[in-house]
């Protein structure tokens, strides 16, 4: 951050000591190291006191010029030469600032008041699409996860402009192919007996056909479009295999929570939305304007079994048919006027990344690097609102579609509400419909098209 250095420094009662320490002679140059020690006089605000040392190296010409023009001896104090050094130090600092690619650390407290909060920028590749988040959430065989990780890295490499690292991409695919071949028995052994035939077919398509071998050929052709299509196809096959390996929950729920409905896997819900004012949705390519539009949501019981289970039961019971929608800049909320007796007030449920079971009634500290398996920071995330009584619980029935916008996000591209809500699914079909929905539009119907067999209802006492 650039600012008037001389005025910024000398207007804060700072005593300045300058120590010149000549470096050892070299045949071609005689650099000089300057150590600036800023000792601020005591002040009432302890956050503004501090000490900063900045080592700088200059060539012999500047050293001679400083010595000749200003006659500054070694270990000279500003108490003796304050007037001369004001100009001297300003010139030196301007030169250092101009030659440095980074702003000086530690001066922000002298230039502007400290920020109220700093959002931690995690060094993690947070999924930015619902499909990617859902794929990462599958509790599958570790060998399949290694294959998935190698292939997903290519997605990031494809974003590099101009000269793409095709050699690295090819190495990633070959690594994935080697794991798939060497660990074939382990991969197929993780699939239940009644699904073995389907699993064997998927495994063969992952290796041959349009799978990993075809992907290697596309990379050798250095055609980014073909690589992108082949990569998406291979990752879809990986996800299908992983879903066969994860027929149910990979953890035991606490006995306390067995009184809630729970979804032991995935489900798909289809919403039909109509305009409340009689207008139309934008037409599909080559089609006519539509009075109604369809949105499909994949709900994930692997990471949020209670929240997904409660929502699934509400859909089956028809609780959302005819529900009005309310819109804000960041969300589309279902109307909160449903019967309070419909649905369960499920405890806040968040699965942290790297953990094997969800946390309950506990939010995550993103500032400390905690991230959820199902992030909120994805456009079209499906989330339960908080209970009106306590933020440790979700609303019995009010949910919302989150309209993530990176322009309103914090450092690392994460929503400021990340880790504070129970996310339980993502919009996979009809994301283009979400920005067209306005307050007053209505959910004409909501139906469960897949996953009813995975819904476990509590035993009524």
C-alpha positions as CSV (number, residue, x, y, z in Angstrom):
1,X,0.0,0.0,0.0
2,X,1.6,3.2,-1.1
3,X,1.3,6.4,1.0
4,X,3.4,9.5,1.7
5,X,6.2,7.9,3.6
6,X,7.9,11.0,5.0
7,X,4.8,12.5,6.5
8,X,3.5,9.1,7.7
9,X,6.7,8.4,9.6
10,X,7.6,11.8,11.0
11,X,4.2,12.8,12.3
12,X,3.9,10.0,14.9
13,X,6.5,10.9,17.5
14,X,8.9,8.3,16.4
15,X,12.6,8.4,17.3
16,X,14.7,6.9,14.5
17,X,18.0,5.3,14.8
18,X,20.0,4.4,11.6
19,X,22.8,2.0,11.6
20,X,25.0,1.6,8.5
21,X,26.8,-1.8,8.4
22,X,29.1,-2.2,5.4
23,X,29.1,-5.7,3.9
24,X,32.3,-7.4,3.0
25,X,34.0,-6.0,-0.1
26,X,33.4,-7.7,-3.5
27,X,35.4,-7.2,-6.7
28,X,32.6,-5.5,-8.6
29,X,30.4,-3.8,-6.0
30,X,30.4,-2.6,-2.4
31,X,26.8,-3.1,-1.1
32,X,25.8,-1.5,2.1
33,X,23.2,-2.9,4.5
34,X,20.9,-0.4,6.2
35,X,19.0,-1.4,9.3
36,X,16.1,0.9,10.2
37,X,14.8,0.6,13.7
38,X,11.5,2.4,14.4
39,X,11.1,3.0,18.1
40,X,7.8,4.5,18.8
41,X,7.3,6.5,21.9
42,X,4.8,5.2,24.5
43,X,1.2,5.7,23.5
44,X,-2.1,5.0,24.9
45,X,-3.0,2.5,22.2
46,X,-0.8,-0.6,22.7
47,X,-1.8,-1.9,19.2
48,X,0.0,1.0,17.6
49,X,3.3,0.5,19.3
50,X,5.9,-1.6,17.6
51,X,9.4,-2.1,16.3
52,X,10.2,-2.8,12.7
53,X,13.5,-3.8,11.2
54,X,13.9,-3.7,7.4
55,X,17.3,-4.8,5.9
56,X,18.0,-3.2,2.6
57,X,21.0,-3.6,0.2
58,X,22.2,-0.8,-2.2
59,X,25.1,-0.5,-4.6
60,X,28.3,1.4,-4.2
61,X,27.1,4.5,-6.1
62,X,24.4,5.3,-3.7
63,X,26.7,4.5,-0.7
64,X,29.2,7.1,-2.0
65,X,26.6,9.6,-2.8
66,X,25.1,9.4,0.7
67,X,28.6,9.6,2.3
68,X,29.7,12.6,0.2
69,X,26.5,14.6,0.2
70,X,25.4,14.1,3.8
71,X,28.5,13.0,5.5
72,X,26.7,10.5,7.7
73,X,29.1,8.6,10.0
74,X,28.5,5.1,11.1
75,X,26.1,4.7,14.1
76,X,24.8,8.3,13.7
77,X,21.8,9.2,15.8
78,X,18.9,11.3,14.4
79,X,19.1,13.4,17.5
80,X,22.2,15.1,15.9
81,X,21.1,15.1,12.3
82,X,17.4,15.0,12.4
83,X,16.9,17.7,9.8
84,X,19.2,16.1,7.2
85,X,18.0,12.6,7.9
86,X,14.3,13.5,7.4
87,X,15.0,14.1,3.7
88,X,17.6,11.3,3.5
89,X,15.3,8.6,5.0
90,X,12.4,9.7,2.9
91,X,14.5,9.3,-0.3
92,X,15.8,5.9,0.8
93,X,12.4,4.6,1.7
94,X,10.9,5.7,-1.5
95,X,13.7,3.9,-3.4
96,X,13.2,0.8,-1.4
97,X,9.4,0.9,-1.8
98,X,9.7,1.4,-5.6
99,X,12.1,-1.6,-5.9
100,X,10.1,-3.9,-3.5
101,X,7.3,-6.1,-5.0
102,X,5.5,-6.2,-1.6
103,X,4.2,-3.5,0.7
104,X,6.1,-3.0,4.0
105,X,4.6,-5.2,6.7
106,X,3.7,-3.6,10.0
107,X,3.1,0.0,8.7
108,X,-0.7,-0.5,8.3
109,X,-1.3,0.2,11.9
110,X,0.3,3.7,11.5
111,X,-1.6,4.4,8.3
112,X,-5.2,3.0,9.0
113,X,-7.0,1.6,12.0
114,X,-6.8,-2.2,12.4
115,X,-9.5,-4.3,10.8
116,X,-12.2,-5.7,13.1
117,X,-11.8,-9.2,11.8
118,X,-9.6,-11.2,9.4
119,X,-11.1,-14.2,7.6
120,X,-8.7,-17.1,7.3
121,X,-7.8,-18.0,3.7
122,X,-7.6,-21.8,3.7
123,X,-5.1,-23.5,1.5
124,X,-7.7,-26.0,0.3
125,X,-9.3,-26.6,-3.1
126,X,-12.9,-26.0,-2.0
127,X,-15.4,-27.5,-4.5
128,X,-17.2,-24.8,-6.5
129,X,-19.9,-26.9,-8.1
130,X,-22.5,-29.2,-6.6
131,X,-21.4,-32.1,-8.6
132,X,-17.8,-31.9,-7.4
133,X,-18.9,-31.4,-3.8
134,X,-21.3,-34.4,-4.0
135,X,-18.6,-36.6,-5.5
136,X,-16.1,-35.7,-2.8
137,X,-18.7,-36.5,-0.1
138,X,-19.1,-40.2,-1.1
139,X,-17.5,-42.5,1.6
140,X,-15.9,-44.9,-0.9
141,X,-12.9,-47.2,-1.1
142,X,-9.5,-45.4,-0.5
143,X,-8.2,-46.6,-3.9
144,X,-11.1,-45.0,-5.7
145,X,-10.5,-41.8,-3.8
146,X,-6.9,-41.8,-4.9
147,X,-8.0,-42.2,-8.5
148,X,-10.5,-39.4,-8.0
149,X,-7.9,-37.1,-6.5
150,X,-5.5,-37.6,-9.4
151,X,-8.2,-36.9,-12.0
152,X,-9.6,-33.9,-10.2
153,X,-6.2,-32.3,-10.2
154,X,-6.4,-32.2,-14.0
155,X,-9.5,-29.9,-13.7
156,X,-7.3,-27.3,-12.1
157,X,-4.4,-27.8,-14.6
158,X,-6.9,-27.2,-17.5
159,X,-7.5,-23.7,-16.2
160,X,-3.9,-22.7,-16.8
161,X,-4.0,-20.3,-19.8
162,X,-1.7,-20.7,-22.9
163,X,0.8,-23.5,-22.4
164,X,-1.0,-26.1,-20.4
165,X,1.1,-28.7,-18.5
166,X,0.0,-31.8,-20.6
167,X,3.0,-33.8,-19.3
168,X,1.7,-33.4,-15.7
169,X,-1.8,-34.3,-16.8
170,X,-0.6,-37.4,-18.5
171,X,1.3,-38.4,-15.4
172,X,-1.9,-38.0,-13.3
173,X,-3.9,-40.2,-15.6
174,X,-1.2,-42.9,-15.7
175,X,-1.1,-42.8,-11.9
176,X,-4.8,-43.3,-11.7
177,X,-4.7,-46.1,-14.3
178,X,-2.0,-47.9,-12.5
179,X,-4.0,-47.8,-9.2
180,X,-7.1,-49.0,-11.0
181,X,-5.3,-52.0,-12.6
182,X,-3.2,-52.9,-9.5
183,X,-6.0,-52.6,-7.1
184,X,-8.8,-54.2,-9.2
185,X,-9.6,-56.9,-6.6
186,X,-9.8,-54.4,-3.8
187,X,-12.0,-52.0,-5.8
188,X,-14.5,-54.7,-6.8
189,X,-14.5,-56.4,-3.4
190,X,-15.9,-53.2,-1.9
191,X,-19.1,-53.6,-4.0
192,X,-22.0,-55.6,-2.5
193,X,-22.6,-59.0,-4.1
194,X,-25.9,-58.0,-5.7
195,X,-24.2,-55.0,-7.4
196,X,-21.0,-56.8,-8.5
197,X,-22.1,-57.3,-12.2
198,X,-22.9,-53.6,-12.6
199,X,-19.6,-52.7,-10.8
200,X,-17.6,-54.9,-13.2
201,X,-19.2,-53.2,-16.2
202,X,-18.4,-49.7,-14.8
203,X,-14.8,-50.8,-13.9
204,X,-14.2,-52.0,-17.5
205,X,-15.6,-48.7,-18.9
206,X,-13.3,-46.8,-16.6
207,X,-10.2,-48.6,-18.0
208,X,-11.1,-49.0,-21.7
209,X,-13.5,-47.5,-24.1
210,X,-14.0,-43.8,-23.3
211,X,-12.2,-44.2,-20.0
212,X,-8.6,-43.5,-18.8
213,X,-6.8,-44.9,-21.9
214,X,-8.9,-42.7,-24.1
215,X,-8.1,-39.7,-21.8
216,X,-4.4,-40.3,-22.2
217,X,-4.8,-40.3,-26.0
218,X,-6.7,-36.9,-25.8
219,X,-3.9,-35.5,-23.6
220,X,-1.2,-36.6,-26.1
221,X,-3.2,-34.8,-28.8
222,X,-3.1,-31.7,-26.6
223,X,-6.7,-30.9,-27.3
224,X,-8.1,-29.2,-24.2
225,X,-11.8,-29.6,-25.3
226,X,-11.4,-33.4,-25.8
227,X,-9.5,-33.6,-22.5
228,X,-12.2,-31.8,-20.7
229,X,-15.0,-34.1,-22.1
230,X,-13.0,-37.2,-21.4
231,X,-12.1,-36.1,-17.9
232,X,-15.8,-35.4,-17.1
233,X,-16.8,-38.8,-18.4
234,X,-14.1,-40.6,-16.4
235,X,-15.0,-38.7,-13.2
236,X,-18.7,-39.6,-13.7
237,X,-17.7,-43.3,-13.9
238,X,-15.6,-43.0,-10.8
239,X,-18.6,-41.4,-8.9
240,X,-20.9,-44.3,-10.1
241,X,-18.4,-46.9,-8.8
242,X,-18.0,-45.1,-5.5
243,X,-21.8,-44.9,-5.0
244,X,-21.9,-48.7,-5.5
245,X,-19.2,-49.0,-2.8
246,X,-21.2,-46.9,-0.3
247,X,-24.7,-48.4,0.0
248,X,-25.3,-46.9,3.5
249,X,-23.9,-44.8,6.3
250,X,-20.2,-45.3,7.1
251,X,-20.8,-44.4,10.8
252,X,-23.2,-45.1,13.6
253,X,-25.6,-42.4,14.7
254,X,-25.8,-41.5,18.4
255,X,-28.7,-43.3,20.0
256,X,-30.1,-39.9,21.0
257,X,-30.7,-39.1,17.4
258,X,-32.5,-42.3,16.3
259,X,-35.8,-40.6,17.0
260,X,-35.4,-38.6,13.8
261,X,-36.0,-39.7,10.2
262,X,-32.7,-40.4,8.4
263,X,-31.5,-40.9,4.9
264,X,-28.8,-43.5,4.5
265,X,-27.5,-42.5,1.1
266,X,-28.6,-40.2,-1.8
267,X,-32.0,-38.9,-3.0
268,X,-33.2,-36.8,-5.8
269,X,-36.0,-34.2,-5.4
270,X,-37.7,-32.5,-8.3
271,X,-39.4,-29.1,-7.8
272,X,-41.9,-27.6,-10.2
273,X,-42.0,-23.8,-9.8
274,X,-44.5,-21.5,-11.3
275,X,-44.6,-17.7,-11.5
276,X,-46.8,-16.0,-9.0
277,X,-47.6,-13.0,-11.2
278,X,-48.6,-15.0,-14.3
279,X,-45.4,-14.2,-16.2
280,X,-43.2,-16.8,-17.8
281,X,-39.7,-18.3,-17.3
282,X,-37.2,-17.7,-20.1
283,X,-37.5,-20.3,-22.9
284,X,-35.0,-23.2,-23.2
285,X,-32.9,-23.0,-26.4
286,X,-35.2,-23.1,-29.4
287,X,-38.3,-23.4,-27.2
288,X,-41.2,-21.4,-26.0
289,X,-41.6,-19.4,-22.8
290,X,-42.6,-21.6,-19.9
291,X,-45.3,-21.1,-17.3
292,X,-43.5,-23.5,-15.1
293,X,-39.8,-24.6,-14.6
294,X,-38.2,-27.7,-13.2
295,X,-35.4,-27.8,-10.6
296,X,-33.7,-31.0,-9.5
297,X,-31.8,-31.3,-6.3
298,X,-29.5,-34.2,-5.1
299,X,-29.7,-34.5,-1.3
300,X,-26.9,-36.2,0.6
301,X,-27.6,-38.5,3.5
302,X,-23.9,-39.6,3.7
303,X,-22.9,-36.3,5.2
304,X,-26.2,-35.0,6.7
305,X,-28.4,-38.0,7.3
306,X,-30.8,-36.4,9.8
307,X,-31.3,-33.2,7.9
308,X,-31.7,-35.0,4.6
309,X,-34.0,-37.5,6.2
310,X,-36.3,-34.9,7.7
311,X,-36.5,-33.0,4.3
312,X,-37.2,-36.2,2.4
313,X,-40.1,-37.1,4.7
314,X,-41.5,-33.6,4.3
315,X,-41.4,-34.0,0.5
316,X,-43.1,-37.3,0.6
317,X,-45.8,-35.9,2.8
318,X,-46.4,-33.1,0.3
319,X,-45.5,-30.3,2.8
320,X,-43.9,-28.1,0.1
321,X,-46.7,-28.3,-2.5
322,X,-48.1,-24.8,-3.0
323,X,-45.4,-23.1,-0.8
324,X,-44.5,-19.5,-1.7
325,X,-41.0,-18.4,-2.2
326,X,-39.2,-15.3,-0.8
327,X,-36.1,-13.9,-2.4
328,X,-33.1,-11.9,-1.2
329,X,-29.8,-11.1,-3.0
330,X,-28.2,-14.3,-1.6
331,X,-31.0,-16.8,-1.1
332,X,-34.4,-18.1,-2.2
333,X,-36.3,-19.1,1.0
334,X,-39.4,-21.3,1.3
335,X,-42.2,-19.5,3.2
336,X,-42.1,-19.9,6.9
337,X,-45.8,-20.2,7.3
338,X,-46.0,-24.0,7.2
339,X,-47.6,-25.9,10.0
340,X,-45.1,-25.9,12.8
341,X,-46.0,-29.6,13.5
342,X,-44.7,-30.6,10.1
343,X,-41.1,-31.8,10.3
344,X,-38.6,-32.3,13.1
345,X,-36.4,-29.6,14.6
346,X,-33.2,-31.5,13.8
347,X,-30.0,-30.4,15.5
348,X,-27.5,-28.4,13.4
349,X,-25.6,-31.1,11.5
350,X,-22.2,-30.4,9.7
351,X,-19.7,-33.0,8.6
352,X,-16.1,-31.4,8.8
353,X,-13.7,-32.2,6.0
354,X,-11.4,-35.0,6.9
355,X,-13.8,-36.4,9.6
356,X,-15.9,-39.6,9.4
357,X,-19.1,-38.4,11.1
358,X,-21.0,-35.2,11.5
359,X,-20.8,-32.7,14.3
360,X,-24.1,-31.8,16.0
361,X,-25.1,-28.5,17.5
362,X,-21.7,-27.1,16.6
363,X,-20.6,-24.6,14.0
364,X,-17.2,-24.7,12.2
365,X,-14.5,-22.1,12.6
366,X,-13.5,-21.3,9.1
367,X,-10.9,-18.8,10.4
368,X,-9.1,-21.7,11.9
369,X,-9.2,-23.8,8.8
370,X,-12.2,-25.9,9.5
371,X,-14.2,-26.6,6.3
372,X,-17.4,-28.7,5.8
373,X,-17.6,-31.7,3.4
374,X,-20.7,-30.0,1.9
375,X,-19.7,-26.3,1.6
376,X,-22.3,-23.5,1.6
377,X,-20.1,-21.5,-0.9
378,X,-21.6,-23.2,-4.0
379,X,-24.3,-21.7,-6.2
380,X,-27.5,-23.6,-5.7
381,X,-26.6,-25.2,-2.3
382,X,-29.7,-26.4,-0.5
383,X,-29.7,-25.5,3.2
384,X,-32.0,-25.6,6.2
385,X,-32.7,-22.3,7.9
386,X,-32.0,-22.0,11.6
387,X,-34.7,-22.6,14.2
388,X,-36.4,-19.6,15.6
389,X,-35.7,-20.9,19.1
390,X,-32.0,-21.8,18.9
391,X,-29.3,-21.6,16.3
392,X,-28.1,-25.0,17.5
393,X,-31.1,-26.5,15.7
394,X,-32.4,-26.2,12.2
395,X,-35.9,-25.1,11.3
396,X,-38.4,-28.0,11.1
397,X,-39.3,-27.2,7.5
398,X,-37.9,-23.9,6.2
399,X,-35.1,-24.3,3.7
400,X,-33.4,-22.1,1.1
401,X,-31.4,-22.2,-2.1
402,X,-28.1,-20.3,-1.5
403,X,-27.1,-18.0,-4.4
404,X,-23.4,-17.9,-3.8
405,X,-21.6,-14.9,-5.3
406,X,-17.8,-14.6,-5.0
407,X,-18.1,-10.8,-5.0
408,X,-19.8,-11.0,-1.6
409,X,-17.4,-13.7,-0.2
410,X,-14.4,-13.3,2.0
411,X,-10.8,-14.3,1.6
412,X,-10.4,-17.7,0.0
413,X,-13.7,-17.2,-1.8
414,X,-15.7,-18.5,1.1
415,X,-19.1,-17.2,2.2
416,X,-19.0,-15.4,5.5
417,X,-21.7,-17.9,6.7
418,X,-19.6,-20.9,5.8
419,X,-19.8,-23.6,8.5
420,X,-22.8,-22.0,10.2
421,X,-25.8,-23.9,8.5
422,X,-26.8,-27.5,7.7
423,X,-26.1,-27.9,4.0
424,X,-27.7,-31.2,2.8
425,X,-27.7,-31.0,-1.0
426,X,-27.1,-29.1,-4.3
427,X,-29.1,-28.0,-7.3
428,X,-27.9,-30.2,-10.2
429,X,-30.6,-29.4,-12.9
430,X,-32.1,-26.0,-13.4
431,X,-29.5,-23.7,-11.9
432,X,-30.3,-21.3,-14.6
433,X,-33.9,-21.1,-13.2
434,X,-32.8,-19.9,-9.8
435,X,-32.0,-16.2,-10.8
436,X,-35.3,-16.0,-12.5
437,X,-37.3,-16.8,-9.4
438,X,-38.9,-13.8,-7.7
439,X,-40.7,-13.2,-4.4
440,X,-44.2,-14.6,-4.7
441,X,-43.4,-17.4,-7.1
442,X,-44.7,-20.8,-5.9
443,X,-43.5,-24.4,-5.6
444,X,-46.3,-26.0,-7.5
445,X,-45.0,-29.5,-6.5
446,X,-42.1,-31.2,-4.9
447,X,-41.6,-34.9,-5.3
448,X,-39.0,-37.5,-4.5
449,X,-37.9,-39.2,-7.7
450,X,-35.2,-41.4,-6.2
451,X,-34.1,-42.5,-2.7
452,X,-37.3,-43.5,-0.9
453,X,-35.9,-46.9,-0.2
454,X,-33.0,-45.2,1.7
455,X,-35.3,-43.3,4.0
456,X,-35.5,-44.8,7.5
457,X,-38.3,-43.6,9.7
458,X,-38.1,-43.6,13.5
459,X,-40.1,-46.3,15.4
460,X,-43.1,-44.7,16.9
461,X,-43.3,-45.4,20.7
